[in-house]
């Protein structure tokens, strides 16, 4: 096997990231590794065998490469520096590799958020409570990140912005972008609103019932998106004996199907109906019965 190809450095992105062109193919790559960007300031070529290179991310098409290059032109060094500190905290606290894209998405988000706050623009986050419940570890890291940003830019970071930062923390450790996570959280919030409206109830946001429903819906969306299926041997019985709660669950499933463009099985609808029934029983909703709708296996594994 021959020696690894060299990379011509086009630009450093902070201390740990460089935008490069591979010498033998002309393909653009983003290289990640501690100190790569710092040393790149004084050199033009980086050896492909450099031990500091931890990850190579190929920009597969010209449109993608142009987008990253434009993004680099707009990001200020201060935003990149803070983002790198946050990424190191994510790697340390979560103990997993981070997605290369976070090195671009996070500083861009920080810069725009700081601009909005300095300009006196209000930041609204309609799914803040859902974010806290669904991503507690990510939210805790985001709260620390907010303190770093406050110290660096001299602007108070509201709780709503911490919620958005939590999406970027979660995205750094997974495959979904912050935008995709926001859309999923929006879907969860809208589904809960549908259940409340159709059931004639209002679920206290600080209670365990609300937390349990949020987690069930997030796990359901994850299962649907990953093509996984759940089994509920009581699905037909639930539909027959509890038509009112099943109707509400079916309406929620329609919304999920429309947003995700994925089918929702009768088993998922039945599990959701069980949650709806508990909520209606607890909060005096319409269409409930005295019977407790319980089935074996509807615990944390399916919630």
ABEGO torsion letter per residue (X at the ends): XBBBBBBBBABBBEAABBBBBBAAAGBBBBBBEBGAAAAAAABABBBAABAABABBBBBABAAAAAAAAAAAAABBAAAAAAAAAAAAAAAAAAGBBBBAAAAAAAAAAAAAAAAAAAAGBBBBBAAAAAAAAABAAAAAAAAAAAAAAAAAAGBBBBAAAAAAAAAAAAAAABABBAAAAAAAAAAAAAAAAAAAAAAGBBBBAABAAAAAAAAAAAAAAAAAAAGBBBBBAAAAAAAAABAAAAAAAAAAAAAAAAAAGBBBBAAAAAAAAAAAAAAAAAAGBBGBBABBBBBBGBBAAAX
